[in-house]
Amino acid sequence: MATTGTVSASASKATRRNVITAIAGVVLLGAIALDTKVVAIGGDEDLRQQAFDPDRFGVGEFPRIRDFVTDRAPEAADLARELAEDKAAATAAYGTMAGAFPVMTVKFTGTVGEGKSGIFNIDVPDMPEGTRIRVQTGPAINGTELRDIVGDIEFGAFKNQIEYQDAGAGINRAMSADVLTDLDRDSLQGKTISVTGAFTMINPKNWLVTPVALEVQ
């Protein structure tokens, strides 16, 4: 009889241990569930969505860049005259310093001349003799004028130089999709176009303009 009682007591203790272990497991699972956040694949909090996307960045930034350039841009002939009279004042009024050179806003209407690789010479009335205006129409859009013109898209906001360069490329692609998609480059020569855009003033007599608006008349 003593043996039976000992076995029953041991079994009872084992049962209690199993129950306590099961309860502890349930409590632990509940705590884990409360501390676990479910993130939907493709949702805003999906880690893949948190990686820098230059095209998404470009689409988001281009509208305000376009508006900034449009609101600030002077006529090309006026800009050329003001640059000749007082370069510093003209730069402050119409440009943004980006490193060693200012990025300038400008608008003009002129006749399209010869082009190569999507870059066309534009004959703009009343420009000073010797000052050349060109506009790039793609398909590839180069340069960082659109990134730099607003003055607040800075290197420190990005993880590294690659992201900073990619931001500029993403803005250029957004502009191209919005402005240049339906442009017939093959038939552009000889036509009159109106352009609003920006250029880096490395050579005051040679402007390569990146458009934010382009209309064929």
Sequence and secondary structure as in RCSB ss.txt:
>XXXX:A:sequence
MATTGTVSASASKATRRNVITAIAGVVLLGAIALDTKVVAIGGDEDLRQQAFDPDRFGVGEFPRIRDFVTDRAPE
AADLARELAEDKAAATAAYGTMAGAFPVMTVKFTGTVGEGKSGIFNIDVPDMPEGTRIRVQTGPAINGTELRDIV
GDIEFGAFKNQIEYQDAGAGINRAMSADVLTDLDRDSLQGKTISVTGAFTMINPKNWLVTPVALEVQ
>XXXX:A:secstr
 HHHHHHHHHHHHHHHHHHHHHHHHHHHHHHHHHH     TTSTT HHHHS  HHHHHHHHHHHHHHHHHHH  B
HHHHHHHHHH HHHHHHHHEEEETTEEEEEEEEEEEEEEEETTEEEEE TT  TT EEEEE  SS  SSHHHHTT
S   GGGSSSHHHHHHHHHHHHHHHIIIIITT  GGG TT EEEEEEEEE SBTTEEEEEEEEEEE 
